[in-house]
Amino acid sequence: MTTDFEEERKDLARAGLRTTLKLQSPMKKDVKERWLAALRSGEYKQGAGFLRQDIGERTTSPNLKDACHCCLGVLLEAEGERWTYRDDWSRVYVGCKTGKDSFLAQETLMEVGLGYESMVALSRANDWRRLSFKDIADAIEECL
């Protein structure tokens, strides 16, 4: 059960995300449509701090039920990302195209038409503000 304070905090977080995204250039329409569909599909478990991370034991399973994603990881999944593990035997993946585990590489941002500031705002909305994929998708749809 959420309190009035928690709802007010989420309302402020949603408004802040929209304000930041409105200042950015629109992203590529086809990429945006695939990303919105993936965020709203219910197929992805939401996580924080990493693009994709295994749930439980380390596995090589491509099964989405065995992993959680941040909103940026869902974008990579929607774009057909292939994942590999970091070399430290953690349960954290890095994107083959990005070589990163928490942010997108500049080349990837250019490919999908997403600005750096938008990426940071979306990461914060997901990881720090704990906005749901639905809230994030609504902001992307309205503002990018």
N, CA and C atoms as a LAMMPS dump frame, in Angstrom:
ITEM: TIMESTEP
0
ITEM: NUMBER OF ATOMS
432
ITEM: BOX BOUNDS ff ff ff
-5.0000000000000000e+02 5.0000000000000000e+02
-5.0000000000000000e+02 5.0000000000000000e+02
-5.0000000000000000e+02 5.0000000000000000e+02
ITEM: ATOMS id mol type element x y z
1 1 1 N 0.835 -1.177 0
2 1 2 C 0 0 0
3 1 3 C 0.884 1.246 0
4 2 1 N 0.612 2.153 -0.91
5 2 2 C 1.415 3.362 -0.992
6 2 3 C 0.799 4.478 -0.165
7 3 1 N 1.654 5.297 0.392
8 3 2 C 1.196 6.424 1.188
9 3 3 C 1.053 7.647 0.294
10 4 1 N 0.399 8.67 0.811
11 4 2 C 0.266 9.921 0.066
12 4 3 C 1.64 10.505 -0.253
13 5 1 N 2.565 10.385 0.692
14 5 2 C 3.919 10.892 0.482
15 5 3 C 4.592 10.175 -0.68
16 6 1 N 4.456 8.848 -0.729
17 6 2 C 5.072 8.079 -1.812
18 6 3 C 4.474 8.455 -3.159
19 7 1 N 3.165 8.645 -3.201
20 7 2 C 2.512 9.043 -4.447
21 7 3 C 2.956 10.432 -4.88
22 8 1 N 3.094 11.345 -3.934
23 8 2 C 3.556 12.695 -4.248
24 8 3 C 4.993 12.649 -4.78
25 9 1 N 5.818 11.824 -4.156
26 9 2 C 7.201 11.667 -4.611
27 9 3 C 7.243 11.125 -6.04
28 10 1 N 6.399 10.15 -6.333
29 10 2 C 6.36 9.584 -7.686
30 10 3 C 5.83 10.611 -8.689
31 11 1 N 4.833 11.402 -8.289
32 11 2 C 4.323 12.448 -9.18
33 11 3 C 5.422 13.437 -9.53
34 12 1 N 6.208 13.84 -8.54
35 12 2 C 7.324 14.76 -8.794
36 12 3 C 8.374 14.127 -9.694
37 13 1 N 8.657 12.845 -9.484
38 13 2 C 9.632 12.134 -10.313
39 13 3 C 9.144 12.045 -11.759
40 14 1 N 7.849 11.743 -11.942
41 14 2 C 7.283 11.682 -13.298
42 14 3 C 7.388 13.042 -13.994
43 15 1 N 7.052 14.1 -13.273
44 15 2 C 7.109 15.455 -13.839
45 15 3 C 8.545 15.836 -14.19
46 16 1 N 9.486 15.513 -13.322
47 16 2 C 10.886 15.817 -13.596
48 16 3 C 11.4 15.086 -14.82
49 17 1 N 11.024 13.813 -14.964
50 17 2 C 11.44 13.034 -16.132
51 17 3 C 10.877 13.649 -17.406
52 18 1 N 9.609 13.996 -17.41
53 18 2 C 8.99 14.596 -18.59
54 18 3 C 9.665 15.916 -18.957
55 19 1 N 9.966 16.731 -17.968
56 19 2 C 10.62 18.017 -18.221
57 19 3 C 11.967 17.81 -18.909
58 20 1 N 12.752 16.87 -18.414
59 20 2 C 14.061 16.598 -19.022
60 20 3 C 13.912 16.062 -20.439
61 21 1 N 13.001 15.118 -20.638
62 21 2 C 12.856 14.498 -21.957
63 21 3 C 12.339 15.484 -22.993
64 22 1 N 11.499 16.429 -22.585
65 22 2 C 10.949 17.397 -23.537
66 22 3 C 12.024 18.302 -24.114
67 23 1 N 13.13 18.444 -23.428
68 23 2 C 14.216 19.293 -23.894
69 23 3 C 15.097 18.595 -24.921
70 24 1 N 14.867 17.318 -25.161
71 24 2 C 15.72 16.529 -26.043
72 24 3 C 15.092 16.374 -27.423
73 25 1 N 15.901 15.977 -28.383
74 25 2 C 15.41 15.704 -29.737
75 25 3 C 14.589 14.421 -29.724
76 26 1 N 13.613 14.326 -30.604
77 26 2 C 12.828 13.084 -30.692
78 26 3 C 13.712 11.92 -31.134
79 27 1 N 13.408 10.728 -30.625
80 27 2 C 14.186 9.573 -31.043
81 27 3 C 13.577 8.957 -32.301
82 28 1 N 14.266 8.001 -32.884
83 28 2 C 13.783 7.359 -34.105
84 28 3 C 12.446 6.674 -33.827
85 29 1 N 11.471 6.948 -34.68
86 29 2 C 10.098 6.483 -34.447
87 29 3 C 9.986 4.961 -34.363
88 30 1 N 10.63 4.244 -35.268
89 30 2 C 10.514 2.787 -35.268
90 30 3 C 11.141 2.177 -34.015
91 31 1 N 12.264 2.734 -33.585
92 31 2 C 12.919 2.26 -32.364
93 31 3 C 12.022 2.549 -31.157
94 32 1 N 11.493 3.749 -31.113
95 32 2 C 10.607 4.151 -30.013
96 32 3 C 9.397 3.215 -29.917
97 33 1 N 8.787 2.881 -31.044
98 33 2 C 7.617 1.995 -31.037
99 33 3 C 7.964 0.608 -30.496
100 34 1 N 9.107 0.068 -30.925
101 34 2 C 9.521 -1.254 -30.416
102 34 3 C 9.798 -1.193 -28.914
103 35 1 N 10.461 -0.12 -28.468
104 35 2 C 10.795 0.038 -27.051
105 35 3 C 9.531 0.16 -26.205
106 36 1 N 8.589 0.992 -26.641
107 36 2 C 7.34 1.155 -25.889
108 36 3 C 6.59 -0.176 -25.784
109 37 1 N 6.525 -0.901 -26.898
110 37 2 C 5.843 -2.204 -26.881
111 37 3 C 6.515 -3.156 -25.891
112 38 1 N 7.848 -3.162 -25.88
113 38 2 C 8.578 -4.054 -24.97
114 38 3 C 8.367 -3.635 -23.51
115 39 1 N 8.439 -2.342 -23.216
116 39 2 C 8.244 -1.871 -21.842
117 39 3 C 6.844 -2.203 -21.326
118 40 1 N 5.87 -2.175 -22.208
119 40 2 C 4.468 -2.408 -21.809
120 40 3 C 4.043 -3.864 -21.938
121 41 1 N 4.919 -4.715 -22.426
122 41 2 C 4.549 -6.109 -22.724
123 41 3 C 4.335 -6.969 -21.482
124 42 1 N 4.938 -6.6 -20.389
125 42 2 C 4.87 -7.451 -19.198
126 42 3 C 5.854 -8.606 -19.23
127 43 1 N 6.667 -8.703 -20.265
128 43 2 C 7.636 -9.797 -20.395
129 43 3 C 8.904 -9.579 -19.586
130 44 1 N 9.162 -8.351 -19.181
131 44 2 C 10.427 -8.017 -18.529
132 44 3 C 10.226 -7.698 -17.061
133 45 1 N 11.089 -8.298 -16.228
134 45 2 C 11.123 -7.95 -14.809
135 45 3 C 12.008 -6.723 -14.665
136 46 1 N 11.553 -5.766 -13.883
137 46 2 C 12.315 -4.541 -13.733
138 46 3 C 13.377 -4.701 -12.664
139 47 1 N 14.575 -4.268 -13.005
140 47 2 C 15.694 -4.269 -12.077
141 47 3 C 16.328 -2.893 -12.072
142 48 1 N 17.411 -2.758 -11.353
143 48 2 C 18.08 -1.459 -11.248
144 48 3 C 19.592 -1.657 -11.199
145 49 1 N 20.305 -0.67 -11.711
146 49 2 C 21.759 -0.665 -11.61
147 49 3 C 22.495 -1.306 -12.764
148 50 1 N 21.829 -2.148 -13.527
149 50 2 C 22.456 -2.841 -14.643
150 50 3 C 21.476 -2.936 -15.797
151 51 1 N 22.004 -3.024 -17.012
152 51 2 C 21.146 -3.183 -18.178
153 51 3 C 20.377 -4.5 -18.101
154 52 1 N 21.086 -5.563 -17.746
155 52 2 C 20.472 -6.894 -17.578
156 52 3 C 21.26 -7.65 -16.531
157 53 1 N 20.553 -8.342 -15.659
158 53 2 C 21.195 -9.124 -14.61
159 53 3 C 20.382 -10.381 -14.366
160 54 1 N 21.081 -11.5 -14.186
161 54 2 C 20.396 -12.75 -13.871
162 54 3 C 19.719 -12.666 -12.518
163 55 1 N 18.641 -13.392 -12.402
164 55 2 C 17.959 -13.555 -11.127
165 55 3 C 18.377 -14.923 -10.607
166 56 1 N 18.913 -14.968 -9.42
167 56 2 C 19.34 -16.251 -8.865
168 56 3 C 20.701 -16.656 -9.391
169 57 1 N 20.849 -17.934 -9.714
170 57 2 C 22.131 -18.473 -10.158
171 57 3 C 22.521 -17.946 -11.526
172 58 1 N 23.812 -17.868 -11.741
173 58 2 C 24.304 -17.464 -13.059
174 58 3 C 23.919 -18.53 -14.069
175 59 1 N 23.362 -18.074 -15.176
176 59 2 C 22.893 -19.01 -16.187
177 59 3 C 23.174 -18.446 -17.572
178 60 1 N 23.224 -19.301 -18.532
179 60 2 C 23.373 -18.831 -19.904
180 60 3 C 22.027 -18.806 -20.616
181 61 1 N 20.97 -18.967 -19.859
182 61 2 C 19.633 -19.022 -20.443
183 61 3 C 19.252 -17.689 -21.07
184 62 1 N 18.757 -17.739 -22.303
185 62 2 C 18.249 -16.51 -22.908
186 62 3 C 16.839 -16.18 -22.433
187 63 1 N 16.274 -17.03 -21.585
188 63 2 C 14.909 -16.87 -21.105
189 63 3 C 14.779 -15.576 -20.298
190 64 1 N 13.86 -14.726 -20.697
191 64 2 C 13.668 -13.452 -20.015
192 64 3 C 13.214 -13.626 -18.573
193 65 1 N 12.614 -14.769 -18.263
194 65 2 C 12.158 -15.008 -16.895
195 65 3 C 13.324 -15.2 -15.934
196 66 1 N 14.52 -15.426 -16.485
197 66 2 C 15.706 -15.643 -15.664
198 66 3 C 16.526 -14.376 -15.458
199 67 1 N 15.993 -13.221 -15.88
200 67 2 C 16.763 -11.982 -15.802
201 67 3 C 15.861 -10.804 -15.46
202 68 1 N 16.484 -9.748 -14.948
203 68 2 C 15.776 -8.483 -14.766
204 68 3 C 16.543 -7.419 -15.556
205 69 1 N 15.825 -6.374 -15.94
206 69 2 C 16.374 -5.328 -16.809
207 69 3 C 16.038 -3.958 -16.254
208 70 1 N 16.877 -2.993 -16.572
209 70 2 C 16.467 -1.605 -16.398
210 70 3 C 15.786 -1.2 -17.71
211 71 1 N 15.197 -0.023 -17.751
212 71 2 C 14.481 0.393 -18.963
213 71 3 C 15.402 0.462 -20.173
214 72 1 N 16.674 0.8 -19.965
215 72 2 C 17.628 0.855 -21.079
216 72 3 C 17.984 -0.542 -21.577
217 73 1 N 18.014 -1.515 -20.68
218 73 2 C 18.229 -2.901 -21.085
219 73 3 C 17.077 -3.419 -21.922
220 74 1 N 15.862 -2.987 -21.596
221 74 2 C 14.699 -3.37 -22.402
222 74 3 C 14.822 -2.78 -23.807
223 75 1 N 15.322 -1.556 -23.911
224 75 2 C 15.566 -0.958 -25.226
225 75 3 C 16.516 -1.841 -26.031
226 76 1 N 17.597 -2.283 -25.414
227 76 2 C 18.552 -3.138 -26.129
228 76 3 C 17.917 -4.464 -26.532
229 77 1 N 17.111 -5.043 -25.648
230 77 2 C 16.402 -6.288 -26
231 77 3 C 15.497 -6.055 -27.208
232 78 1 N 14.772 -4.941 -27.211
233 78 2 C 13.867 -4.631 -28.315
234 78 3 C 14.626 -4.456 -29.63
235 79 1 N 15.884 -4.07 -29.528
236 79 2 C 16.721 -3.882 -30.709
237 79 3 C 17.555 -5.121 -31.04
238 80 1 N 17.28 -6.246 -30.37
239 80 2 C 17.943 -7.509 -30.702
240 80 3 C 19.335 -7.677 -30.123
241 81 1 N 19.601 -7.028 -29.003
242 81 2 C 20.929 -7.125 -28.373
243 81 3 C 21.29 -8.566 -28.05
244 82 1 N 22.541 -8.886 -28.244
245 82 2 C 23.098 -10.17 -27.798
246 82 3 C 23.93 -9.858 -26.575
247 83 1 N 23.806 -10.673 -25.544
248 83 2 C 24.425 -10.386 -24.255
249 83 3 C 25.565 -11.342 -23.97
250 84 1 N 26.508 -10.88 -23.198
251 84 2 C 27.589 -11.719 -22.694
252 84 3 C 27.823 -11.332 -21.244
253 85 1 N 28.404 -12.236 -20.484
254 85 2 C 28.69 -11.924 -19.083
255 85 3 C 29.919 -11.043 -18.943
256 86 1 N 29.903 -10.225 -17.886
257 86 2 C 31.149 -9.554 -17.52
258 86 3 C 32.129 -10.647 -17.124
259 87 1 N 33.407 -10.339 -17.108
260 87 2 C 34.432 -11.341 -16.834
261 87 3 C 34.607 -11.683 -15.357
262 88 1 N 33.879 -11.038 -14.472
263 88 2 C 34.11 -11.231 -13.035
264 88 3 C 33.224 -12.305 -12.4
265 89 1 N 32.571 -13.107 -13.177
266 89 2 C 31.701 -14.175 -12.693
267 89 3 C 30.507 -13.672 -11.899
268 90 1 N 30.156 -12.428 -12.139
269 90 2 C 28.916 -11.931 -11.543
270 90 3 C 27.752 -12.418 -12.39
271 91 1 N 26.579 -12.03 -12.009
272 91 2 C 25.397 -12.382 -12.791
273 91 3 C 25.002 -11.23 -13.71
274 92 1 N 25.943 -10.337 -13.962
275 92 2 C 25.68 -9.138 -14.75
276 92 3 C 26.135 -9.341 -16.184
277 93 1 N 25.276 -8.941 -17.099
278 93 2 C 25.592 -9.011 -18.518
279 93 3 C 26.121 -7.67 -18.997
280 94 1 N 26.872 -7.721 -20.066
281 94 2 C 27.194 -6.511 -20.812
282 94 3 C 26.63 -6.687 -22.21
283 95 1 N 26.23 -5.586 -22.798
284 95 2 C 25.739 -5.64 -24.16
285 95 3 C 26.887 -5.839 -25.12
286 96 1 N 26.699 -6.702 -26.08
287 96 2 C 27.763 -6.932 -27.057
288 96 3 C 28.034 -5.674 -27.868
289 97 1 N 26.977 -4.92 -28.173
290 97 2 C 27.172 -3.685 -28.93
291 97 3 C 27.699 -2.566 -28.043
292 98 1 N 27.338 -2.579 -26.765
293 98 2 C 27.692 -1.46 -25.902
294 98 3 C 28.989 -1.674 -25.151
295 99 1 N 29.26 -2.94 -24.776
296 99 2 C 30.433 -3.202 -23.947
297 99 3 C 30.281 -2.656 -22.544
298 100 1 N 29.092 -2.272 -22.186
299 100 2 C 28.829 -1.644 -20.894
300 100 3 C 27.787 -2.459 -20.142
301 101 1 N 27.698 -2.214 -18.807
302 101 2 C 26.683 -2.922 -18.034
303 101 3 C 25.604 -2.007 -17.468
304 102 1 N 25.777 -0.677 -17.568
305 102 2 C 24.76 0.191 -16.982
306 102 3 C 24.31 1.344 -17.875
307 103 1 N 25.15 1.795 -18.782
308 103 2 C 24.773 2.865 -19.712
309 103 3 C 25.003 2.402 -21.143
310 104 1 N 24.417 3.12 -22.068
311 104 2 C 24.602 2.804 -23.476
312 104 3 C 25.812 3.555 -24.021
313 105 1 N 26.51 2.932 -24.936
314 105 2 C 27.65 3.572 -25.584
315 105 3 C 27.157 4.68 -26.513
316 106 1 N 28.008 5.642 -26.769
317 106 2 C 27.643 6.768 -27.64
318 106 3 C 27.17 6.291 -29.009
319 107 1 N 27.818 5.272 -29.566
320 107 2 C 27.416 4.753 -30.871
321 107 3 C 25.992 4.198 -30.826
322 108 1 N 25.651 3.526 -29.726
323 108 2 C 24.316 2.968 -29.575
324 108 3 C 23.29 4.092 -29.445
325 109 1 N 23.618 5.122 -28.678
326 109 2 C 22.718 6.268 -28.552
327 109 3 C 22.433 6.866 -29.925
328 110 1 N 23.462 6.982 -30.746
329 110 2 C 23.282 7.539 -32.092
330 110 3 C 22.429 6.615 -32.954
331 111 1 N 22.644 5.306 -32.842
332 111 2 C 21.869 4.343 -33.635
333 111 3 C 20.385 4.412 -33.339
334 112 1 N 20.028 4.587 -32.069
335 112 2 C 18.612 4.582 -31.684
336 112 3 C 18.014 5.981 -31.633
337 113 1 N 18.861 7.009 -31.734
338 113 2 C 18.37 8.378 -31.714
339 113 3 C 18.011 8.87 -30.329
340 114 1 N 18.763 8.43 -29.326
341 114 2 C 18.507 8.835 -27.948
342 114 3 C 19.661 9.707 -27.474
343 115 1 N 19.357 10.849 -26.894
344 115 2 C 20.39 11.745 -26.405
345 115 3 C 20.957 11.286 -25.068
346 116 1 N 22.177 11.729 -24.79
347 116 2 C 22.843 11.351 -23.54
348 116 3 C 22.031 11.798 -22.326
349 117 1 N 21.526 13.026 -22.348
350 117 2 C 20.76 13.537 -21.209
351 117 3 C 19.49 12.72 -20.987
352 118 1 N 18.86 12.307 -22.077
353 118 2 C 17.669 11.457 -21.956
354 118 3 C 18.027 10.12 -21.33
355 119 1 N 19.144 9.538 -21.769
356 119 2 C 19.582 8.264 -21.2
357 119 3 C 19.791 8.391 -19.691
358 120 1 N 20.472 9.439 -19.262
359 120 2 C 20.732 9.635 -17.836
360 120 3 C 19.422 9.837 -17.072
361 121 1 N 18.518 10.641 -17.627
362 121 2 C 17.227 10.886 -16.964
363 121 3 C 16.42 9.591 -16.838
364 122 1 N 16.431 8.774 -17.885
365 122 2 C 15.696 7.507 -17.847
366 122 3 C 16.334 6.528 -16.871
367 123 1 N 17.646 6.489 -16.84
368 123 2 C 18.339 5.631 -15.884
369 123 3 C 17.988 6.027 -14.448
370 124 1 N 18.015 7.314 -14.166
371 124 2 C 17.663 7.783 -12.816
372 124 3 C 16.213 7.481 -12.472
373 125 1 N 15.325 7.654 -13.452
374 125 2 C 13.904 7.36 -13.211
375 125 3 C 13.715 5.886 -12.853
376 126 1 N 14.458 5.025 -13.533
377 126 2 C 14.372 3.583 -13.291
378 126 3 C 15.067 3.192 -11.989
379 127 1 N 16.317 3.627 -11.819
380 127 2 C 17.156 3.129 -10.723
381 127 3 C 16.948 3.866 -9.401
382 128 1 N 16.851 5.181 -9.45
383 128 2 C 16.785 5.96 -8.203
384 128 3 C 15.35 6.284 -7.808
385 129 1 N 14.567 6.673 -8.801
386 129 2 C 13.191 7.09 -8.499
387 129 3 C 12.227 5.907 -8.463
388 130 1 N 12.679 4.784 -9.013
389 130 2 C 11.887 3.544 -9.026
390 130 3 C 10.536 3.704 -9.719
391 131 1 N 10.526 4.486 -10.813
392 131 2 C 9.302 4.576 -11.604
393 131 3 C 9.104 3.256 -12.334
394 132 1 N 7.871 2.861 -12.52
395 132 2 C 7.557 1.602 -13.197
396 132 3 C 7.841 1.721 -14.696
397 133 1 N 7.937 0.565 -15.361
398 133 2 C 8.096 0.571 -16.808
399 133 3 C 6.929 1.309 -17.472
400 134 1 N 5.731 1.169 -16.916
401 134 2 C 4.558 1.865 -17.464
402 134 3 C 4.756 3.376 -17.394
403 135 1 N 5.173 3.888 -16.23
404 135 2 C 5.399 5.328 -16.088
405 135 3 C 6.493 5.813 -17.037
406 136 1 N 7.551 5.036 -17.155
407 136 2 C 8.653 5.402 -18.039
408 136 3 C 8.191 5.389 -19.496
409 137 1 N 7.438 4.358 -19.876
410 137 2 C 6.927 4.278 -21.254
411 137 3 C 6.016 5.464 -21.555
412 138 1 N 5.166 5.838 -20.616
413 138 2 C 4.263 6.981 -20.834
414 138 3 C 5.061 8.264 -21.073
415 139 1 N 6.135 8.457 -20.299
416 139 2 C 6.968 9.649 -20.464
417 139 3 C 7.697 9.631 -21.812
418 140 1 N 8.195 8.475 -22.214
419 140 2 C 8.886 8.355 -23.502
420 140 3 C 7.904 8.662 -24.629
421 141 1 N 6.712 8.078 -24.554
422 141 2 C 5.712 8.282 -25.593
423 141 3 C 5.322 9.753 -25.717
424 142 1 N 5.145 10.411 -24.604
425 142 2 C 4.72 11.8 -24.602
426 142 3 C 5.832 12.763 -25.032
427 143 1 N 7.053 12.48 -24.641
428 143 2 C 8.112 13.497 -24.739
429 143 3 C 9.22 13.219 -25.744
430 144 1 N 9.401 11.998 -26.163
431 144 2 C 10.467 11.707 -27.139
432 144 3 C 9.814 11.399 -28.464
